Structure formats: structure tokens, C-alpha cells
Amino acid sequence: ALAGGYVYVADTGNDRIQRMQVDGTSATQLVPEGTLANPRGIAVWGGRVFAADDQHHRVAVFDVTGRLVTSIGSQGTGPGQLNYPYGVAVDPKGRVFVADDLNQRVVRFGGVPLYPYRSRWGSYGTGPGQLAYPRNIATDAAGNVYVTDPLNDRVQQFTADGEFLNEWGSSGSGEGQFSYPQRIAVAG
């Protein structure tokens, strides 16, 4: 993630978050080992760093100095619960969206300071709005949500409320085709 002149990296294999300047200099361990277990996606918004803490089944929220502020979600399949979250994004309104990998869905939480559970959508499958192990997630300036759907070799687009808008991609190696798409970003 890029914010405030810094690059934030979820260093998955080392169970930490690093921060460095955009030219790669001045690297520092922002969140040390032992706090996160297999961090995946990362987002930065409003002076907060959001990490999809995969094996702790939560999104860990830190301030930009690396202090843990709060956790979002808990392990399970119910409302507000996560099962190996893989990606996290924050939209311009501060709403938090999580690619809830093993629950085959997207979970939306409200903004600061409590990040309350708001909604969820998706289920396992191949149809529009269905997902197969969603991995990453991004939002645009209008609040639309983009989700990589790797087992279906596509990207899906939703409103912030979970209404299906569009999908693109198919299996293959040609233009507009994918083979297990993992990451996505949306330019400002």
C-alpha cells in the first residue's frame, strides 16, 4: 500500500509489516513478528494501517507508528466473522471491505472508531456475485468494490452495498483472460 510518501508491505513469510520510503530506502519494521500470523492484504487510510491477519481470522488495525489500535472480526461464519481473510480495502468514506477467503464472500464493516459489522455478500459458486476463494479486493473513488475471483478466473465488481455490477475475464492466457488472478489495485 502507498500512503503519505511511504510504501507499506505485508511481509507474509516473516509475519510482519514493513514501511519504507517510495524509493525503497529507510526500511523499518513497523509491526514486528509475533503480532500477526500470515498477514496478507494491506491497506492504509486515515492514519491507520489495516492488515488481513489470515491465521488470526481478523483485520488488525494499527496506527502509522505500528501500535495496535483494534481488531476487526473474529473467527467463524456468522455476521462480522472471518475465516482466513486474504484481502482488505478501505473506500473513500472509511468503510472496510474484506475478501473473506474460506467463507467465499466479502464482508463490509463501518468506519472509525469501532468498525462495526454492516453487511456481507457472496457464496461459493460460478454465477454472477458468487465467489470461489476471493483473494484480493480494491475500491474506487465512487465506492465500488472489485474482487479477484481466482478459481473462476475473473474479477467481479460490486456496489458498496454488495449489488453485483459487472464481471470480466475467463480462463486462458489471451488478452482479457486470467489464470488464478490474485491481486488487484484501482488507480485514484
C-alpha positions, 0 to 999 in steps of 0.5 A, spaced: 500 500 500 502 507 498 500 512 503 503 519 505 510 518 501 511 511 504 510 504 501 507 499 506 508 491 505 505 485 508 511 481 509 507 474 509 513 469 510 516 473 516 509 475 519 510 482 519 509 489 516 514 493 513 514 501 511 519 504 507 520 510 503 517 510 495 524 509 493 525 503 497 530 506 502 529 507 510 526 500 511 523 499 518 519 494 521 513 497 523 509 491 526 514 486 528 513 478 528 509 475 533 503 480 532 500 477 526 500 470 523 500 470 515 498 477 514 496 478 507 492 484 504 494 491 506 491 497 506 492 504 509 487 510 510 486 515 515 492 514 519 491 507 520 494 501 517 489 495 516 492 488 515 488 481 513 491 477 519 489 470 515 491 465 521 488 470 526 481 470 522 481 478 523 483 485 520 488 488 525 488 495 525 494 499 527 496 506 527 502 509 522 507 508 528 505 500 528 501 500 535 495 496 535 489 500 535 483 494 534 481 488 531 476 487 526 472 480 526 473 474 529 473 467 527 467 463 524 461 464 519 456 468 522 455 476 521 462 480 522 466 473 522 472 471 518 475 465 516 482 466 513 481 473 510 486 474 504 484 481 502 482 488 505 480 495 502 478 501 505 473 506 500 473 513 500 468 514 506 472 509 511 468 503 510 472 496 510 471 491 505 474 484 506 475 478 501 473 473 506 477 467 503 474 460 506 467 463 507 467 465 499 464 472 500 466 479 502 464 482 508 463 490 509 464 493 516 463 501 518 468 506 519 472 509 525 472 508 531 469 501 532 468 498 525 462 495 526 459 489 522 454 492 516 453 487 511 456 481 507 455 478 500 457 472 496 457 464 496 461 459 493 459 458 486 460 460 478 454 465 477 454 472 477 456 475 485 458 468 487 465 467 489 470 461 489 476 463 494 476 471 493 483 473 494 484 480 493 479 486 493 480 494 491 475 500 491 474 506 487 473 513 488 465 512 487 465 506 492 465 500 488 468 494 490 472 489 485 474 482 487 479 477 484 475 471 483 481 466 482 478 459 481 473 462 476 478 466 473 475 473 473 474 479 477 467 481 479 465 488 481 460 490 486 456 496 489 458 498 496 452 495 498 454 488 495 449 489 488 453 485 483 455 490 477 459 487 472 464 481 471 470 480 466 475 475 464 475 467 463 480 462 463 486 462 458 492 466 457 489 471 451 488 478 452 482 479 457 483 472 460 486 470 467 489 464 470 488 464 478 488 472 478 490 474 485 491 481 486 488 487 484 489 495 485 484 501 482 488 507 480 485 514 484 
